[in-house]
Amino acid sequence: MRFGNTMDSRNCFRRAEIIVIKVGTAVVTREDGRLALARLGALVETIRSITSQNKRVVLVSSGSIGLGANYLGLERPVPTDDCPAAAAAGQSLLMEKYRQLFGHLDMRCAQVLLTEEDFANTDRQSNLANTLQRLLDLQTVPIVNENDAITSAIKMEHKQGVFYDNDRLAGLTATALKADALILLSNIDALYTGPPGEANSQRIASYHPDTPIRFGKSSSLGRGGMESKLIAARRTARSGIPVVIASGLDTEALGSVLSGGDTGTFFEPVTTDNNDSTNDPQT
């Protein structure tokens, strides 16, 4: 049994022209902290296929802290005090690999590092949207991440603010850019009514606020989890942008979502709920 019937409403992904794709740490890196090169290569190939259809992609990529921790020889999970150093080392390594992968396909990419102030301040948010739009016009893939070198220790300690993780960063980026779709790629293939490993857990094909959900333990590789993805997806959908949570480990999932396939969990866009987030679950 699956919750929701979504085949008709998912056709909006076929029409999407500006697409924000978020990949989590568990997708970008392996458990040993090294880059998951096969998955990254498949992701870049899919983005190339998307852009060849006159669509444009913004990539929100986690992974800098895990990658940097491996490079610096830090213990896992990374101690809070070491997160800024790990992020500083890992971000350059992450971008170097993205440039190589995109370059092999004759594509360009550019780094955009953000903090909460870029969304809390109207002028900075407008400048962000203009920068992203200009990069897209120049046929360059913006690769967005939080500037964890200066913010990660605070986030790990307090878990509060405009956004705590890259799921919500991706939602804010999609909203600021007025994107046509947001796809959150995780190491889990969808939202389930309970922890995916449990026998009675059922995939939620289309999310509704009254759908019962019981969350399990989050991945140890990143700050976010499925509860965070739910918060980000609900808020983004209420801004009028369709959202899907799907697997980043399945190299066919992204293409399936964009072709309107019944993959992952779909959040139908709404515009009548005035973006109120008081009913969102809290981490």
N, C-alpha and C positions, 0 to 999 in steps of 0.2 A: 504493500500500500504506500502511496505517495500523497503528501498534502499538496493540494493545489493543481490546477490545470492551466498551463501557461503558454501553450504553443502559439495561440493567436497574438497575445500581447507582447511576446518576445520578438515579434517581427520588427519592433522599433530599433533593435540592434543592427539590423540589415541597413537601415537608413542612416545610422549614426555617421557623422562626418568628423567630429572631434571626439576622440576616445581617450579617457584616462585609464591606464592600466597600472595596478599596484601589485608588486611582487614582494612577498615577505621573506624574512631571513631564512626560514626553513626551505624556501624555494631557491634562493640565490646561493646558499651555501650548504655543504654537507654537514653531517653531525661532527666531523673532525675539524670543522672551521674552514676547510678549503672550499674554493669556488666549485659549484656544481656546473661544470663547463658544458656538459651535454644539454642540460636544461636551459642554460643561458643562451647557448647557440640556437636551440629550437625556438626560444622566445624571440630572439632577434630575427630569425628567419620568418616567423609569423608576422612580426611588425613590418618587415619588408613587404610581405604579401599584402598586408592591410594598406600600407601607404601607396602601393602600386595601383590601388583602386580609387585614388584621389581622396583617400581619407587621411587624417592626421592623428598622430599618437603622442601623448605625454606619458612618460614612464615614471612612476613613483617607485623607487627601489630602496628597500631595506638592505641590510647586510654589512654595512661598514664596520659596526662594532665587532661582530663575530669574526669578520675577515681580519680586522686589525688586531684583535686579541690573539688569533693564531699566528700572525706575523710577528708580534712582539713577545710571544711565548707566555702569555698571561693564562691564568687558570680559568676554568669554566665552571659555573657561570662567572662572568666577568664582575669583579668587585666594583661597587659603585664609583669609588675614587679613581678607578682605572678606565672607566668608560670614555671620558673625553680623549685620553691618549689613544685608546683603541680606535675611536672614531676618526681621529686625525690621521692615523696611519692607514686605516682601512678604506677611507673615502677615496684617497688617491689611487689605491690599488683597484678599487671597484671601477672607477672611471677609466683607468687605463685599459681594463679588460673590455669594458663596453666600447671604448673607442676602437679597439682592435676588431671586435666582432662586427660592429657596424661598418667599419672601414673595409672589411673584406667584402661587403656587399655594396660598396660605393655609396654609403650613407654617412651622414654626419650626426653627431650628438653633442649636447652641451650640458654642463652641470649647473643646476640651480639649487642652492642651499637656502633653507628657510628657517625662520624662528616664529614664535607666536606673534611677535610685534608686526610681522608682515601681514597678518590677518586682522589684528586688533586695530590697526591704523588704516583709515580709509585710503589715504594717499598711497601708502605702501602697497596695499592690496591692488589698487588700480595700476600701479607701476608693475606689479607682478603679472597681472593679466596682460598688460601691454607687452611685456618682455616675452612671455610664453607665446602670445599670438605672433609676435615678430619672428621668433625662432621657427614656428610652424610655417609661416609664410616663406621663410628661407629654406624650407624643406630639411629642417634640422630637428631631431628628436630631443626635446628637453628631458633630462633625467633629474628628477626632483628627489631631494632627501632633506630631512631635518638637519640643521647644523649642529649635530650631536657633540662636536668638539667643545662647544660652549654651553650646551643646554642639557646634555644627557644626564649628568650627575644630579641636577635639580629634578628632572623628570623621574628618575629612578627613585629618588628619595620621597617626593611628595605626591606623585601620580595625580597631578591636577593641572589646570590651565585650559587654554583654548583647545589644545590637542595634546594627548599624552603619547600617541604612537602614530605610525605611518598610515594606519587605516583611516584615522580621522584626518590626518594631513591630506591624504588622497581625496577625501570627500570635500574638504575645504578648497583644495586646488581645483577640483572639477566644478564646484559652485562658482568660484571666482572667475574661472575661464568661461563659464556658461557652456560647459561641455555637453555633448549629446549622450554620453554613456560613461559609466564607471564600472570597471571590472576589478574585483578584489581577488587575487590569486593566492591561495593558501596551500598548506600541506594537507588540508582536509577538503574533500570534493564538494561539500555543501554544508548548510546548516542541517542539523538533525534534531529530532524531538528529545534526544538524550545523547550522552557520549557515544560517538560513532561505533565504538567497539562493543557496545552492549547489544544483546540479541534483539531486544524490543525497540531499539532506536530506528526511526523511520526518516528517510530523507524528506526535507521540506522543499518541494519544487517551487512553490510560490508562497512567499511570506505574507501572513496576515497578523495583525496585532494580537488577536486572541489565540494564536497558535501556541500551545504549551511547549516550552523549551527548558531543558535542564542541562546546564553546562558542566563539562568535565574539566580536567586539569589543562592549563594552557601549555603550549610548547615552551621549553626552556631556552630556545634559541633567540627569541625576540620578546619585546615588551607587550605586544598585542596578543590577542587570542580570539576565539570565535565570538565571545561576548562583545569585544571591541569592534569586530567587524559588523555585528548586528547594529550597534549604536551608530557607526559611520554610515551604514547602508540606509538605515531608517531616516537619518537626518538628510542625507543626500537625496533620497527619493522624494522627500517632502519639499525639496527645492525644485522639483520637476525633472529630475535626471534619473533615468532607469539604472538600476544597479543589479549586478549578479555577483554572488560569491561562488567561486569555482576552484577547481584544483589547478595548482601550478606545477604539480608533479606529472600530470597527464599532458603530454605535449599536444594532444589533439583538442583539449578542452577549450582553449581560447578561440580557436577557429570555429568550434561548434557554437559557442555563445554568440559570436558575431554573425553567424548564419541563421540565427534564430532557433538553434537546437535546444532540446530539453536537458540542459546541462546545469548543474549547480542549483543555487537558490536564487530566485528572481524577486526583486523588489520593484513593484510597479510604481512609476512616477505619479505623484499627486501634487496638486497646486492649491488645494482648498484648506490645507491644515496649517497655514501661516507659519510653518517652520517651528512651531512650538516643540521643545524637546523635553518638557517636564516629565513625560512618561517613559523616557528612555531608561533602560537598566543602567546602573552605575557600576563601574569597576571598583 
